[in-house]
């Protein structure tokens, strides 16, 4: 037996017990001829003492270096009162070594294997196995494990079946580029890695499985960012004979269960619901962080005759809105306002109008143009949000531009000036999304906001012919702390309605058959009303672990360029592999940067 106990479990009640431990040497200290080491494994760390009386053992221990892998046999003893270390869970005891075995030696690592490091992320990713050895990273994966176990526990109790879906699938349009896998047996043909199990989970409903879930791997060849990777995991859920309220109720209870089991947080249910239009108007985004204690206020209806022509002109064909940010006006310099203005222009605005509220009322910026009547109306609009040391940021343009600018400013400034209560979590459902959105590049000028299998809100179905952009989707997103952590919809189960949606999108019957034929064929044989939701599992774990990037909760992630620095993927393959697949690389058209 290489070990009888783990390094983190020894306590005062183990005093006098002989133990075998194994792990990595974290620290070594020599105090007056007595050698102390800290031995660490996944479960914690413990101090081991080597005394000079056993010269052979002591001399061997003296050769140890950081991250050597060793085994120790010894006796647990109580530390003297003045040597107790309250920062260690095992700080009341130590192990006096009687035997030492060196399993393997370590070179000097490229960065310290400890929580507080300054290594660049590229270095951490190149030596990911060392990065994962750090306790802070291991805690992230304990959170991930517990979240997965809590998911399975809850859904099993709700009578769901966990069923796997295939990784090698037919390429179907789902909004992002597919990763393609060439077929050796069918030259010139390709599998695709699934962007999601969408069509397959709907087939499970046709098959009568009734309640399905999986922790599904998904693959999308798209540009990356902090909360996006080319391969990621979903908690994928589909249910038969349900309406929107049924799916939302289940998702609320699942989320509350995971949060309580993993981090002990009690999420108050039922969660608030907010329409897409309200979210965009009040927060400038469809994933609002409602922990931020200020929001956007629409003032379009009071700007006529305000004295500032830009507002008056914008109100004729657009909107005028203000973002009041409290308690920071004295910290926002002219230089900062210039930076914000430049950022607003990068986001599509013509500029950024500003003003401040001081003890004497409105001052600076555009407030010098305002009439007294407008100031009075504006104070009424602000209501209890009118107080000194507030900076006012204005947007006057088309609604989507104003939302993008002020919504982005709201999140950025709250983060920069730490105006978020991070000890709390805030969750809500956003509903009533538009079924379609404008798309100048498509044949009909519209594209699905979600996917073409989303059921319209029943009351809006008559609008499909006359005004499709006004049709709401029977879809819903779950937002946690300003992140969309889940999204889903009720699906179309009537073939005639599905054909109508395809036709609106410019997808002919022949094209629909070519792209989705296997699903449409299945729909000929009796389809239950069904719907579902899919969680971004990595994103949820990131939030619960208190991290800012999903790369910290994915074992072997890619960089923002889609590379794996540790194993060198993507890499070239030899000519024989290409020949077997019938593939020839056109170097002239290959970007080899």
N, C-alpha and C positions, 0 to 999 in steps of 0.2 A: 504494500500500500504506500503510495507516494505522499498521501496526506490524509490525516484524520480529521482536520478542521480547516476551515478557510481563514484567511488572515483577518477578516473583519468581524468574526463572531466571538472571539475570545473576550471574556469579562472577568471580574473579580471572583465569580463563582468557579472559574476554572483553575484557580490558584492551586498548585500542587499536582496538577495533571500533566502527564507527559504527552506531548503532541508532535505530530509530523505536519509541517507546513511546506508549501511550494508556491513560488511566485517569482516576481521580478524585483531586483534590488533597486529601490527608489533613491535612497540616500545612504551615505556612509559617513560616520563621524568617529574620530579618535580622541578620547578624553583621558589623558594621563595613563595610557597603556591599556585602557578598556575600550574595546571597539563596539560601537553601536551601528546597527543598520536598520533601515525601515524596509520591510518586505511588503510588497503589495500584490494583490490579485484583484479580480473583478469585484470582490465582496468588501474590500477595505484594505487597511494596512495595520501593521503591528511592528513594534520594536523588538529586535532580536539582539541579545548581548553576547559577545565573545570575550571570555576572560583569558588573561595571559597564562594562567596556570597550565592550560592545555596548549603547549607551545605549537604542536603540529597543527591543531585545529585553528589556533589564532593566526599562525603564519599563512595558512590557506585562505582564511577569511580576509586577510590583509591584501590579497591579490584581487579581490572582487572589485568590479567597476559597475557604474550605473547601467541598469537594464540587463545585467547578467541574470540568467534564469537558474535558480538554485532550489534545493530542498534542504530543510533544516529539521533536525530532531532535537528536542529539548524539553525543559520543564517550565511551566507557567509560574511566575512569581509576582507578588505585589511590588509595585514601585514604592520607593520611599515617598512620604508625603510631599516633600519639596521637589520631587521629580515627576509628579503627575502632570500629564499633558491634557488639559480640558478640550483642546482642539481635535483630539483623536478619540474616536468611539472606543478604542482599546487603550486609552491613555492611562488607565489605572494599573495596567499590568505590563509585563514584558516577558519574553521567552529567553531563558538562559540556554544557549546552544551547547549541545553535547556531540552532535554530528553535523557535518556539512557535505552536501553533494552538489557539484556544479553540473547542471544539465547542459547548458550552452553559454558561450561567451557572447557579449554584444560589442560591436564597434561603437564608437562615439556617435550618438544619433544626431541628425541634422538640426534638431531643435529639442529643447527640454521636454520630456514626456511628463508634463504637469499642466494644471488647468490654466494658469496665467502665462501665456506665451505671446511673443510679438512676431512670430513667423508669418510670412506672407501666405495667403490662402493657396497659391499655386504650389508652394513647398509642402503645405499640409496635405494637399491632394496627391502629390507625387508619392509621398510616404504615408499614404492613408492608413495603413496598418499600424503605424506609430501614433498617428492622430487619434485613431479609435481606441488606443490604449489609455488615453487620458481619461480620468474619472468623469470630467464634465461631459465628454462625448459618450461614455458608456451609460451615463444617466439618461441621455437622450434616447438611447435604444432600449433602455428599460421602460421608458414612457411609451415608446412605439410598441413594444411587446404587450404592455398592459392594455393599450388601446385596442390592439388586435384581439386580445383575449376577451376584453369587455364587449367588443362588437359581436363576436361569435356567441358569447354567453347570452346577450340580450336577444339577438335574432333567433337563436335556437329556442329560447323561451317563447318567442312569438310565432313559432311553427314554420320558420323559414328553412329551406333546404339550401345548403352550400353546394353549388354545382360549378365545375370549371368550364370555361369557354375556351375555344381554340386560340392559339397564337398565330398560326398560319391560316390566313383568311383571304377572301376575295377583296380586292381593292374597291372600296365604295366611297363616294364623296361625303365627307363628314366635317369639312371646314378647315382642315389642315392638310399638309402634304403627308402622304404615306411613306413609311419606310418599306421598300420593296425587297423581296427575297426571291432570287431567281430559282427556277425549278430545273433540276438536272434531268429529270425524266421527261419533261415537257418543254423542249427547247423553245426559247422565245416567249415563254409564259412566266408569270410571276405570282407569288403569294404577296400579301401585304401583312405587316404586323398591325394588329387592331388598334385604331385610335380610341375605341371604347367597345365594350361588348353589346352595344345598343341593339343591333338587329337580332343577335342570338338570344338576348334575354327576352325580347318580344316573342321569339319562337318558343321559348320555354312556357310562356303564357298560352300560346296556341296549343302546346303539348299538354296543358292541364297541370303543370307543376305548381301553379297557384301563387306560391311565395318563394322567390329565389333571391339568393345573395351570393356574392363572392368578393374576396379581396383580389381584385382583378388588376393585372399589369396592363398598362396602356402605353401606346407609342405614338408620338407626334413629331414630325420633322418640321419644327417651327423655331422662330427666334426665341432665345432663352432669357430669363431674368431671375431675380432672387427666389421667387416662388413658382418657378416653372422649370421642368427638366424634360429631356426628350423621352425618357421612360419614367413612369410614375405609377402609383397605386391608387385605385379607387375602392371605396366600399360601394359596391354596385348592388342596387336593390330594385326589384320589380315585383308588382303585386297585381292580382286579378280581382275583378269585381270591386273596384275602389273608385272613389272620387277624390278631388284635391284635398279635402279636409282629412280624409283617412291617411293619405301619404304624409301630410304635414304633421298630423298627430303622432304617427309612428316616428318620424324623424326627430321631433321634439324630444320624445321620450328616450330615443336612442342616444341623442346628443347629451342629454342630462345624465344618462347612465354612464356613458364613457367618461364624462368630465368628473363625475363623483368617484368612480372607480379608480381613475388614473391620478387625479390631483386633489380629490376630496372637495371639489367645488360643487355647491348646490345651485343649480340653474333654476331660476324661478319660471314655472310654466303656468299657463300657456304663454308662448312667446308673442311679442307684438307683431302685427302684420302691417305692412306699408305698401302702397301702390308704387309702381315704377315711376309714375309721373310725380308723386309726392316726394319720393326719394331724390329725384333729379332736381326738383325745385328747391327743396330745403337743404340738401347736402351736396348737390352737384355730382353725385355718383349713385350707381345702383348697388353699391356695397358700402353704405355709410357706417362709420365708426361713431356710434352714438354716445361713446364715453367722452367725446370732445364736447365741452360745454358751450359751444356757440354754433350757430347755423346761418345759412343764407336767408335773407329776407327780400321778398319781391316788392319793389316800390314802383313798378311800371304805372300803376293807376294814379300816382300822385305827382308825376314829374311834369305834367303839362303846366307850363308857366313857371317852372322852377327857376328860370334864369340861366340855366346851363344848356346851351343848344344841343350838345352831343346827346344828352339824355332825352331831350324832346324829340329829336330826330330818330333815335334808336327805338323809342316807344311806338313809333308808327308801324314798324314792320318786325319788331323784335321785342326784347325784354330789357328792363333795367333792374338790377339786383345789387344788394350790398352784403358784404361779409364783415360784421363787426367783430374784431378780435380784441378781447379785453386784456387789460393789465400789461400791455407790451408797447404802448405808444412811445413811452420814454426810452425804449430800447431799440426802436426802429429809426435808423439814421437815414439821411438823404441817400447815402450810398446803397443802403439796403432797399430803399424804395426803387432806386434805379435798377437794382438786380431783379426785383420782383416784376418791374415793368418789362424788362427784357425777357423774362421767363414767360410772362403773359403773351408777349408777341410770338414767342416760339410755339406757344399752344394755340395760336390762331387769332388772338385778339389784336386790335389796332393799337392798343395801349392799355394803361391801367390808371384809372382815376382814383385819387385817395383824398382823405381828410382825417382829422383827428378830433376827439372830444377831450377837452380839458376842463378844469374847474370853472372856466368862464364860458363853457359851451363849445360850439363848433369853431375850429380854427385850422388854418393852413390848407394847402391843396386847393381843391375846387370849391371849398365852402365860401370863398369870397364872392362867388357868382350867385349864390342862392338868395332867393327872396325870403323875406321874413315869413310869408305865408307857407312856403315850402318847408322852411325849418320847423315850423310848428307841426305841420303834417308829418314830417319825417320823425320828429320826437314821438308822436303818437304811434307810428309804425314800430319804432324801436321798443317802446314800452319800457319794461323793466330791464331791458338790455342797454339802456342809456345811462352810462356812468363814466366818470373821468378815466383818463389813461387808456382809452380805447382807440384803436386805429380802424378806419373804415376803408375797405377795398371795394371798388365798384366795378361791375361788368355791365356793358351796354352794347348788345349785339344780338345775334341769333341765339335762341335758347341753348343749343348744343354747345356753342362756343363759350357762353357765359358759364354754363355748368362745368365745363372742363376747366376753365381758368379758376373760378372761385372754389370749386370742389377740390382742385389740386392745391390751391393756396391754403385752404382750411386744414387739410391733412398735413401739409408740409410745415406750416407754422406751429400747429399743435405739437408736432414731434420735435421741432427745433427748439421751441421754448418750453417743452415738457409740460404741456397743459392737458395731460391725459392721466386719468386715474388708472394706472396699470395694475393696481391690486384687484380690480374688478374685471369681469368679463361682461360683454354686452352682445346679446344675440337677438336677431329678428328675422322674419321672413319678408322678402320683397316679392310681390305678386303683381298680376295684371301687366306683364311685359307686352310690348307690341309683338304680334305674331311675325311680322315682316319688318325689315328696315330697308331704306333706299340703297340701291347699288347701281351706280352709273355703268358699271362694266357688264352687268347681266343683261340678257335679252329683253326682259320685261321690266327692268329698272328696280326690281326688288329681290331680296334674298331672305331666307329664313333667319330670324333672330336666334333660334336654337337649332332645330333640325326639321326637315320636312315632314316628320311623323308626329309633330306636336298638335294636339287638339286645340282648335280655337275655342274661346269662350262661347258658349252656346248662343247667348243673346246677340253675339256679333257676327254669326255666320251669314246673315243676310247682307252684311257689308262686304263680303268677299268680292262680289261683282262690281259694286260701285265705288268702294274706297278701301282697298285691301290694307293700306297703311294704317287705317284706323282700327283694325281688328286686333283684339287682345288675345294673347295666348293663355291657355290653361296651364301655365308654367309658374314655377316658384323657385327662388334661390334662398338658401340659408346663409346668413351673414353673421360672422363672429369676429368681433374686434376689428372691423373694417376689412375683413377678408371674406370673399365668397368661399365658403367651405363645402357647399353642396348645391346642386341644382338638379331640377327634374321637371317632369310634366306628365299630364295625362296624355296618352297616345291616341292617335286616330285608329279606330277599329272598324270603321265603315268604309268598304272599298270605294264607293262612289265619292265620298268626301276626300279620300286620299287621292283619287284621280283628279279631282277639282284643284286641290292644292298643287299637285304636280303641273297641271296645265297653267295655273297662275304663275308658276316659276319657269314656264317655258320648257318643261320636261314632257316630251311626247310619250305616248303609250309605249312605243317601241324603245325609246331611251330608258323609260322607267323599268321596262322589262329587262333591258340589258344590265342596268345598274343594280336593281333591287328585285330581280325576278324571283329569287328563291323565297323572299319574304312575301311578295304579292301572291305567289302560288300557294303558300301556306295559308294566307288570309282567305282563300276560297273555301276553307273547310271549317269555318266556325271560329270566330275570334271573340274572346271575352273582353268587355271593357277592362282596360288595364292602364297602369301608370307606375312611375317609379322615381327614384332619386339616386344620384351618385355623389358620394363625398370625395373630395380631394384629401385622401388619407394623409399624405405627406404634409399638406398644409395644416390639417387639424393637429397633427403631432407637433409640428413646428410651434404652433400657438401654445399648446399645453406644456411644451418643454421650455417656453419663454425664449425661443430663438427668433432670429430675423430672416433666416434663409433656410429653405428646405434642404439645401445641401448638407446642413448640420444634422439632419435626421434621416438621410439616405446613406446607406453604408458606403457605396462606391459611386458617387455622383459624377456628372460631367461638368466641365467648365462652361462658361457662357458661350464659348465657341463650339460646344458639343464634343469636346475631347476628354478622354480619360488619361490624365497625365501619369497615372500609376502604371497601366499596362500598355499605353501607347495606342489605344483605339481612338478613331478608326485607323487601320493600317493597310498597307498594300498586301495583296495576296499573290502567290506565285502563278506563273503562266499556265501551269497544268490545271490548277483549279478553275481558272477562267476558261480554258479550252473545254473542260468537261461541261461547263455551263453554257457554252456557246456564246461567250461574251468577249468583245474586243474593246479595249479602252482607247478612246480617241483623245490622245494627249493634247492636241491643239485646242480642244474645247473643254479641257479640264482645268479648273482653278486649283492650282497646286500650292496656294499660299499656306 
